Amino acid sequence: MAIQSDEIIKLIKIKIPDAEIKIDDLKGDNNHYHATIKSKMFNGVPKVQQHQMVYSALGSKMGNELHALMLTTLTV
């Protein structure tokens, strides 16, 4: 089962409300995405922890409905 990009945005916004999110469907299959996420919450936080914040927001969707997500996280 695949997940739509708007659902990914919704889940991320719950945990990172100020996030500016751009999502690209890499293969056109609603299953392989690249997300660029910009947030003040990332300021002073190492990249690994920034990515963990995003994966935490996606919860059990990651690895199930969402097969692959490449992340680019940016600070404000």
C-alpha positions in Angstrom: 0.0 0.0 0.0 1.3 3.5 -0.9 1.0 6.8 0.8 0.2 10.2 -0.8 2.5 13.1 -0.4 -0.2 15.2 1.4 -0.4 12.6 4.1 3.4 12.7 4.6 3.1 16.5 4.9 0.2 16.2 7.4 2.1 13.8 9.6 5.3 15.9 9.7 3.4 19.1 10.4 1.9 17.5 13.5 5.4 17.1 15.1 7.1 20.0 13.3 4.4 22.7 12.9 6.5 25.4 11.4 8.0 23.1 8.7 8.2 24.2 5.2 7.9 21.0 3.2 8.5 20.2 -0.4 8.0 16.6 -1.5 9.0 15.0 -4.8 7.7 11.6 -5.9 10.9 10.1 -7.3 9.4 7.2 -9.2 5.8 8.3 -9.7 4.7 5.3 -7.5 3.7 7.1 -4.3 6.3 5.0 -2.5 9.7 6.6 -3.2 10.0 10.3 -2.1 12.5 13.0 -1.5 11.4 15.5 1.1 13.0 18.9 1.7 12.0 20.2 5.1 13.0 23.6 6.6 12.2 24.3 10.2 13.4 26.5 13.1 13.2 23.3 15.2 16.3 22.1 13.4 18.4 25.0 14.5 21.4 23.7 16.6 20.3 20.1 16.1 22.7 17.6 14.4 21.5 16.3 11.0 21.1 12.8 12.3 18.7 14.0 15.0 16.9 16.2 12.5 16.2 13.1 10.4 15.2 11.2 13.5 12.6 13.9 14.2 11.1 13.5 10.8 11.1 9.7 11.0 9.5 9.9 14.4 6.8 12.1 13.0 6.1 9.4 10.3 5.8 6.7 12.9 4.8 3.2 11.7 4.1 4.6 8.1 7.9 4.5 7.5 8.7 1.0 6.2 5.1 0.1 5.6 3.1 2.4 3.5 6.2 4.6 2.8 8.9 2.4 1.4 11.7 5.0 0.8 12.2 8.6 1.9 15.3 10.6 1.1 15.6 13.6 3.4 17.1 17.1 3.1 16.7 19.1 6.3 17.4 22.8 6.5 17.5 25.3 9.3 15.9 28.7 9.2 
